């Protein structure tokens, strides 16, 4: 049966409704935050030496030559009784990172005895495998986990450990902050997106007594909580999300310290950012497949089940956005006149609601973390471009959703760090060998060209509002594709 304009209009309406449902959840997070006004008790500082538990700081490292020295400097300054502290450098590197660690330890003979430089013959299980391997080598009661680009203050352990005085607390998570959030337009966009998660969503879930996840770093685990949950497993590429749900289903409580931040670094090239988002989205879908049936069958309250389902299903917004984008030009060309009755008035209302709900959570995050009003005005002015950039990222994330639905586990692809000096060459080569980079970039160019053509057509017809909307969305896809091609260009040029 041929597709008619009424079919396109109905499908477009349903896609708008789907986006509106996801937007409604963003509003729920803002309301939860404002109703609960999350607070975290400061607690005492470091316990007396006689009562301090044995604590192990685990630093999983893989090819981090640009940031490893700074990590070692900061970890060495952590305050905790010396005889109750171990530091594991879980080093799976294949580059100069290993020699840099050895050189740093040689330069610091007074501090070096606290460090254990641990090398594995194979990178089995990737990050999850490294953490499990290190855990088996110590009797520590608690594990603080710090990725290579994180910069903990000396009081990190002192400020988080007192929460474990409550025997059912299994994890304490600090909030991520970003040292390079103003380094470029890309890092500003990333910080905006991530603040919504770390400032609003995590704090709201914790304050409301809902499940929330360990973020993979800048947190401290109780050993017995990890063991009760089954430990670290490599069957998803987001081992942190996976073990978080398993531990909370076992009855362990988590604490989120939204008032205490650990600075970190955002990737400064687009390929690294896309790779990071791909892993997070793919892993979220894998955990959904693995954990959601168990969560829904569990005895936890219904409101916890509902929020867990929303959290684990959020990746499906990306295929929804791509389908919506693919229908934009056909809808405005042929199907808009077919929108009558409910289609005529509900659709624009839902569309506007979705726009403002998404921008609203970004504005809320900016204000709640202490942003100025002029920054909020900039967000409002740049809202179409911000949303267009997020929309363009949905191609990468839709591919991740598809992979997450069909694949179990997978390689933990490291995000290159080290500021402007970091290069994504090895990452790009890996993506190129699987043809995925070329496929995604081609789709980005295609979507951008079609939307740009539609914008030109409607500008010629005098429908300026539609032309501007399509033009903004085209800009998101084309800029993302061009930036990706810029990262890839050195790999295309012949060797000289």
Wavefront OBJ file of the C-alpha trace (Angstrom):
o trace
v 0.000 0.000 0.000
v 1.517 3.354 -0.987
v 2.343 5.800 1.797
v -0.080 8.742 1.750
v 0.264 12.210 3.196
v -2.113 11.239 6.000
v 0.158 8.307 6.913
v 3.157 10.631 7.086
v 1.191 13.109 9.200
v 0.069 10.391 11.612
v 3.560 8.921 11.941
v 5.037 12.385 12.492
v 2.418 13.015 15.179
v 3.299 9.749 16.947
v 7.014 10.587 16.844
v 6.280 13.995 18.362
v 4.282 12.299 21.121
v 7.170 9.903 21.797
v 9.611 12.793 22.125
v 7.123 14.540 24.391
v 7.046 11.537 26.724
v 10.841 11.601 27.065
v 10.690 15.372 27.587
v 8.128 14.870 30.338
v 10.699 12.801 32.197
v 13.141 15.719 32.097
v 10.482 17.882 33.714
v 9.963 15.184 36.339
v 13.676 15.298 37.206
v 13.587 19.082 37.661
v 10.469 18.836 39.841
v 11.992 16.038 41.945
v 15.109 18.112 42.508
v 13.193 21.229 43.511
v 10.799 19.332 45.771
v 13.489 17.391 47.611
v 16.220 20.040 47.620
v 18.944 17.379 47.969
v 21.466 17.844 50.736
v 24.376 15.667 51.735
v 25.476 15.640 55.358
v 29.077 16.758 55.556
v 29.927 14.293 58.306
v 33.182 14.287 60.250
v 36.556 14.496 58.555
v 39.079 11.651 58.582
v 38.534 9.052 61.327
v 41.162 8.422 63.961
v 44.139 6.351 62.838
v 43.165 3.494 65.110
v 39.751 3.121 63.435
v 40.609 3.914 59.823
v 39.678 1.012 57.548
v 42.076 -0.347 54.958
v 41.389 1.566 51.755
v 42.635 0.908 48.239
v 42.718 3.620 45.566
v 42.405 1.960 42.157
v 43.565 3.870 39.069
v 42.727 1.935 35.877
v 45.121 3.195 33.214
v 45.354 2.487 29.488
v 47.593 4.598 27.239
v 47.369 7.878 29.172
v 50.813 9.511 28.646
v 49.494 13.092 28.649
v 47.679 12.889 31.978
v 49.355 10.142 34.005
v 51.905 12.342 35.822
v 49.219 14.718 37.056
v 47.119 11.782 38.254
v 50.028 10.369 40.244
v 50.782 13.782 41.758
v 47.206 14.200 42.968
v 46.716 10.645 44.205
v 49.971 10.901 46.184
v 48.530 13.915 48.040
v 45.381 12.118 49.215
v 45.131 12.259 53.002
v 44.603 8.931 54.774
v 46.628 7.064 57.399
v 49.668 5.807 55.535
v 49.535 2.272 56.900
v 45.848 1.980 55.953
v 46.183 3.096 52.332
v 47.126 1.221 49.177
v 47.289 2.712 45.676
v 46.952 0.383 42.698
v 48.052 1.552 39.264
v 46.171 -0.940 37.103
v 48.261 -0.365 34.012
v 47.217 -2.130 30.793
v 49.082 0.371 28.605
v 50.878 -0.484 25.381
v 52.615 2.873 24.944
v 54.959 5.158 26.898
v 52.538 5.439 29.831
v 54.230 2.519 31.567
v 57.696 4.067 31.390
v 56.302 7.388 32.610
v 54.835 5.640 35.665
v 58.152 3.914 36.347
v 60.006 7.212 36.028
v 57.564 9.002 38.353
v 57.939 6.314 41.013
v 61.724 6.576 40.732
v 61.530 10.348 41.277
v 59.401 9.954 44.418
v 61.090 7.327 46.594
v 59.297 8.491 49.742
v 55.859 8.034 48.185
v 56.530 5.073 45.903
v 56.089 2.349 48.575
v 52.356 3.138 48.748
v 51.961 2.508 45.010
v 51.557 -0.916 43.434
v 52.268 -0.818 39.702
v 50.231 -3.762 38.386
v 50.619 -5.078 34.854
v 48.550 -7.817 33.222
v 49.716 -10.074 30.409
v 46.456 -9.423 28.528
v 43.772 -6.738 28.719
v 41.116 -9.334 29.485
v 37.805 -7.783 30.448
v 39.146 -4.267 29.771
v 38.413 -1.855 32.661
v 36.129 -4.292 34.492
v 38.817 -6.964 34.238
v 41.493 -4.622 35.568
v 39.379 -3.593 38.575
v 38.511 -7.216 39.376
v 42.165 -8.218 39.042
v 43.262 -5.489 41.439
v 40.510 -6.341 43.896
v 41.788 -9.917 44.122
v 45.263 -8.678 45.112
v 44.247 -6.834 48.291
v 42.243 -7.286 51.476
v 41.082 -3.651 51.436
v 37.608 -2.994 52.827
v 36.970 -0.023 50.516
v 37.917 0.895 46.950
v 38.187 4.456 45.650
v 38.231 4.498 41.833
v 39.836 7.325 39.865
v 40.247 7.479 36.096
v 43.429 9.002 34.703
v 41.981 12.424 33.888
v 40.425 13.003 37.329
v 42.056 15.348 39.821
v 40.931 14.604 43.391
v 41.612 17.149 46.119
v 43.676 15.952 49.113
v 40.508 15.702 51.228
v 38.649 13.421 48.763
v 38.825 10.353 51.014
v 38.236 12.318 54.200
v 35.053 13.891 52.850
v 33.463 10.779 51.337
v 34.462 7.976 53.696
v 32.421 9.109 56.751
v 29.193 8.167 54.952
v 30.174 4.514 55.335
v 29.485 4.786 59.057
v 25.988 3.707 57.960
v 26.435 -0.065 57.478
v 24.105 -0.338 54.461
v 25.891 2.329 52.400
v 27.654 0.528 49.557
v 28.803 3.475 47.417
v 29.520 7.175 47.768
v 29.716 9.083 44.473
v 31.160 12.586 44.023
v 29.953 14.928 41.284
v 32.072 15.402 38.177
v 33.344 18.852 37.338
v 35.202 19.809 34.160
v 38.419 21.807 34.133
v 38.210 22.496 30.403
v 34.500 23.279 30.067
v 35.371 26.646 28.450
v 38.147 25.348 26.188
v 35.992 25.337 23.046
v 32.424 25.367 21.793
v 32.506 21.556 21.801
v 33.484 21.342 25.473
v 30.874 23.976 26.370
v 28.164 21.877 24.702
v 29.393 18.712 26.422
v 29.460 20.389 29.832
v 25.916 21.621 29.286
v 24.655 18.125 28.441
v 26.549 16.428 31.292
v 25.583 19.002 33.927
v 21.957 18.004 33.368
v 22.897 14.482 34.477
v 25.322 15.253 37.290
v 23.733 18.374 38.772
v 20.031 17.588 38.351
v 19.308 13.934 37.591
v 21.757 12.186 39.919
v 20.972 14.530 42.799
v 17.205 14.225 42.235
v 17.273 10.426 42.148
v 19.357 10.256 45.317
v 17.217 12.762 47.204
v 14.019 10.915 46.196
v 15.362 7.530 47.302
v 15.504 6.166 43.751
v 18.199 4.028 42.168
v 21.079 5.927 40.580
v 24.336 4.774 39.094
v 28.008 4.859 39.928
v 29.673 6.977 37.246
v 32.746 4.801 36.811
v 35.128 7.097 38.703
v 35.288 9.658 41.536
v 33.485 7.299 43.890
v 34.215 4.865 46.721
v 32.825 1.326 47.002
v 32.443 -0.918 50.031
v 34.019 -4.270 49.222
v 31.124 -6.314 50.600
v 28.679 -4.406 48.376
v 30.696 -5.248 45.271
v 31.012 -8.881 46.300
v 27.304 -9.202 47.119
v 26.488 -7.812 43.664
v 28.724 -10.338 41.921
v 31.692 -8.050 41.346
v 32.906 -6.431 38.143
v 31.764 -8.181 34.951
v 32.773 -7.414 31.334
v 29.535 -8.478 29.625
v 28.572 -4.829 29.039
v 30.725 -1.848 28.065
v 29.341 0.145 31.018
v 30.400 -2.045 33.912
v 29.733 0.824 36.319
v 26.025 1.075 35.434
v 25.654 -2.702 35.513
v 27.150 -3.258 38.976
v 25.228 -0.249 40.325
v 21.860 -1.840 39.622
v 22.983 -5.253 40.846
v 24.193 -3.776 44.155
v 21.049 -1.709 44.751
v 18.849 -4.726 43.982
v 20.760 -6.481 46.778
v 19.628 -3.771 49.180
v 22.731 -1.579 49.290
v 22.217 2.176 49.586
v 24.091 4.768 47.532
v 25.024 8.322 48.516
v 25.462 11.100 45.959
v 27.601 14.055 47.008
v 26.390 16.707 44.599
v 28.042 19.342 46.760
v 31.512 17.796 46.432
v 33.170 17.809 43.017
v 36.181 16.104 41.475
v 37.593 17.959 38.437
v 38.068 15.999 35.233
v 38.558 16.581 31.523
v 36.179 16.622 28.581
v 37.380 15.239 25.233
v 38.451 18.086 22.965
v 37.943 16.477 19.571
v 34.672 15.352 18.084
v 35.701 11.766 17.309
v 36.639 11.115 20.931
v 33.361 12.638 22.096
v 31.345 10.513 19.659
v 33.207 7.392 20.766
v 32.474 8.173 24.425
v 28.776 8.769 23.745
v 28.615 5.599 21.654
v 30.017 3.514 24.518
v 27.739 5.051 27.127
v 24.631 4.567 24.957
v 25.522 1.045 23.858
v 26.342 0.025 27.418
v 23.098 1.493 28.715
v 21.097 -0.615 26.269
v 23.116 -3.714 27.178
v 22.390 -3.138 30.878
v 18.724 -2.589 30.035
v 18.607 -5.994 28.347
v 20.432 -7.621 31.241
v 18.872 -5.914 34.263
v 15.423 -4.518 33.424
v 13.515 -7.849 33.626
v 15.115 -8.534 37.012
v 14.275 -5.023 38.242
v 10.635 -5.322 37.156
v 10.289 -8.718 38.883
v 11.996 -7.531 42.064
v 10.319 -6.527 45.333
v 11.478 -2.892 45.194
v 8.725 -0.225 45.246
v 6.920 0.538 41.996
v 8.222 4.115 41.851
v 11.809 2.799 41.903
v 10.973 0.337 39.124
v 9.450 3.101 37.003
v 12.444 5.393 37.342
v 14.897 2.549 36.699
v 12.979 1.694 33.522
v 13.091 5.313 32.352
v 16.788 5.516 33.123
v 17.651 2.341 31.221
v 15.342 3.028 28.270
v 16.509 6.600 27.678
v 18.786 5.533 24.805
v 15.734 4.881 22.637
v 15.211 8.626 22.301
v 17.951 8.601 19.639
v 16.229 6.355 17.048
v 13.095 8.372 17.737
v 14.932 11.613 16.962
v 16.449 10.209 13.768
v 13.057 8.992 12.529
v 11.583 12.406 13.346
v 14.381 14.156 11.441
v 13.998 11.866 8.429
v 10.322 12.856 8.219
v 10.788 16.605 8.622
v 11.097 17.542 4.960
v 8.442 15.070 3.683
v 6.060 16.263 6.374
v 6.389 19.956 5.571
v 6.297 19.290 1.812
v 3.313 16.953 1.572
v 1.728 15.991 4.869
v 1.148 19.169 6.830
v -2.196 19.859 5.130
v -3.295 16.362 6.230
v -2.841 17.325 9.874
v -6.380 17.976 11.034
v -8.197 17.686 14.340
v -5.886 16.471 17.113
v -2.991 16.319 14.657
v -3.371 20.027 13.975
v -3.101 21.378 17.522
v -1.546 18.659 19.721
v 1.488 18.284 17.497
v 2.836 21.860 17.772
v 2.044 21.922 21.505
v 4.055 18.740 22.081
v 6.852 20.040 19.865
v 7.118 23.310 21.828
v 6.892 21.439 25.145
v 9.709 19.108 24.109
v 11.887 22.055 23.093
v 11.419 23.934 26.358
v 11.649 20.846 28.590
v 15.034 19.999 27.085
v 16.344 23.547 27.321
v 14.798 23.806 30.794
v 16.897 21.034 32.288
v 20.053 22.632 30.843
v 19.090 25.996 32.329
v 18.261 24.381 35.671
v 21.617 22.605 35.780
v 23.486 25.796 34.936
v 21.749 27.797 37.668
v 21.931 25.052 40.294
v 25.670 24.678 39.868
v 26.088 28.420 40.392
v 26.046 29.732 36.840
v 25.425 33.388 36.136
v 22.253 34.753 34.559
v 24.132 35.949 31.489
v 25.160 32.330 30.839
v 21.509 31.344 30.985
v 20.646 34.016 28.452
v 23.369 32.670 26.174
v 21.840 29.200 26.467
v 18.460 30.597 25.482
v 19.908 32.456 22.511
v 21.873 29.419 21.367
v 19.074 26.931 22.119
v 18.354 26.000 18.456
v 22.034 25.286 17.800
v 22.459 23.363 21.062
v 19.506 21.130 20.269
v 20.653 20.751 16.649
v 24.047 19.523 17.833
v 22.383 17.030 20.180
v 20.103 15.911 17.367
v 23.054 15.323 15.046
v 24.746 13.174 17.715
v 21.726 10.881 17.550
v 23.084 9.108 14.460
v 26.096 7.865 16.419
v 23.888 6.967 19.352
v 21.294 5.202 17.212
v 24.042 2.940 15.894
v 25.007 2.338 19.530
v 21.415 1.407 20.418
v 21.312 -1.143 17.597
v 24.639 -2.632 18.684
v 23.521 -2.708 22.309
v 20.390 -4.635 21.382
v 22.341 -7.346 19.563
v 25.798 -7.480 21.125
v 26.994 -8.706 24.495
v 30.073 -7.004 25.892
v 32.529 -5.483 23.469
v 35.783 -3.577 23.507
v 36.101 -0.786 26.055
v 37.313 1.978 23.729
v 39.326 4.485 25.716
v 38.471 8.169 25.253
v 41.711 10.063 24.414
v 42.493 12.675 27.083
v 45.145 15.324 27.430
v 43.541 18.584 26.351
v 44.323 20.071 22.962
v 47.368 17.780 22.650
v 45.242 14.636 22.642
v 44.870 13.048 19.236
v 42.279 10.558 18.113
v 44.423 8.934 15.420
v 44.392 5.429 16.879
v 40.708 5.743 17.684
v 39.911 6.953 14.163
v 41.899 4.113 12.621
v 39.929 1.584 14.654
v 36.647 3.148 13.563
v 37.829 3.296 9.971
v 38.795 -0.375 9.910
v 35.210 -1.284 10.800
v 33.819 1.187 8.241
v 31.683 2.626 11.034
v 33.302 6.058 10.948
v 32.653 6.446 7.205
v 29.093 5.147 7.531
v 28.135 7.536 10.348
v 29.822 10.539 8.738
v 28.098 9.806 5.408
v 24.741 9.692 7.157
v 25.484 13.013 8.883
v 26.316 14.649 5.548
v 23.202 13.120 3.942
v 20.848 14.335 6.671
v 22.486 17.755 6.607
v 22.203 18.066 2.819
v 18.550 16.986 2.742
v 17.618 19.398 5.531
v 19.584 22.200 3.892
v 17.815 21.540 0.606
v 14.488 21.655 2.417
v 15.443 24.943 4.086
v 16.321 26.440 0.696
v 13.045 25.253 -0.815
v 10.892 26.765 1.938
v 12.909 29.995 1.936
v 12.137 30.303 -1.788
v 8.460 29.679 -1.030
v 8.455 32.375 1.652
v 7.879 29.938 4.555
v 10.661 31.483 6.607
v 9.882 29.827 9.969
v 10.158 26.333 8.496
v 13.263 27.345 6.539
v 15.028 28.594 9.683
v 14.135 25.453 11.645
v 15.399 23.142 8.902
v 18.504 25.287 8.418
v 19.443 25.075 12.110
v 19.064 21.308 12.106
v 21.057 21.049 8.860
v 23.854 23.082 10.458
v 24.075 20.605 13.346
v 24.540 17.613 11.050
v 26.932 19.333 8.630
v 29.151 20.857 11.326
v 29.376 17.518 13.131
v 30.257 15.721 9.889
v 32.891 18.303 8.930
v 34.502 18.187 12.368
v 34.593 14.400 12.184
v 36.175 14.572 8.735
v 38.793 16.965 10.098
v 39.795 14.348 12.697
v 39.866 11.699 10.003
v 41.736 13.743 7.374
v 45.286 12.894 8.574
v 44.404 9.209 8.118
v 43.309 9.821 4.532
v 46.452 11.617 3.404
v 49.159 9.373 1.922
v 52.281 8.891 4.021
v 55.248 11.025 2.930
l 1 2 3 4 5 6 7 8 9 10 11 12 13 14 15 16 17 18 19 20 21 22 23 24 25 26 27 28 29 30 31 32 33 34 35 36 37 38 39 40 41 42 43 44 45 46 47 48 49 50 51 52 53 54 55 56 57 58 59 60 61 62 63 64 65 66 67 68 69 70 71 72 73 74 75 76 77 78 79 80 81 82 83 84 85 86 87 88 89 90 91 92 93 94 95 96 97 98 99 100 101 102 103 104 105 106 107 108 109 110 111 112 113 114 115 116 117 118 119 120 121 122 123 124 125 126 127 128 129 130 131 132 133 134 135 136 137 138 139 140 141 142 143 144 145 146 147 148 149 150 151 152 153 154 155 156 157 158 159 160 161 162 163 164 165 166 167 168 169 170 171 172 173 174 175 176 177 178 179 180 181 182 183 184 185 186 187 188 189 190 191 192 193 194 195 196 197 198 199 200 201 202 203 204 205 206 207 208 209 210 211 212 213 214 215 216 217 218 219 220 221 222 223 224 225 226 227 228 229 230 231 232 233 234 235 236 237 238 239 240 241 242 243 244 245 246 247 248 249 250 251 252 253 254 255 256 257 258 259 260 261 262 263 264 265 266 267 268 269 270 271 272 273 274 275 276 277 278 279 280 281 282 283 284 285 286 287 288 289 290 291 292 293 294 295 296 297 298 299 300 301 302 303 304 305 306 307 308 309 310 311 312 313 314 315 316 317 318 319 320 321 322 323 324 325 326 327 328 329 330 331 332 333 334 335 336 337 338 339 340 341 342 343 344 345 346 347 348 349 350 351 352 353 354 355 356 357 358 359 360 361 362 363 364 365 366 367 368 369 370 371 372 373 374 375 376 377 378 379 380 381 382 383 384 385 386 387 388 389 390 391 392 393 394 395 396 397 398 399 400 401 402 403 404 405 406 407 408 409 410 411 412 413 414 415 416 417 418 419 420 421 422 423 424 425 426 427 428 429 430 431 432 433 434 435 436 437 438 439 440 441 442 443 444 445 446 447 448 449 450 451 452 453 454 455 456 457 458 459 460 461 462 463 464 465 466 467 468 469 470 471 472 473 474 475 476 477 478 479 480 481 482 483 484 485 486 487 488 489 490 491 492 493 494 495 496
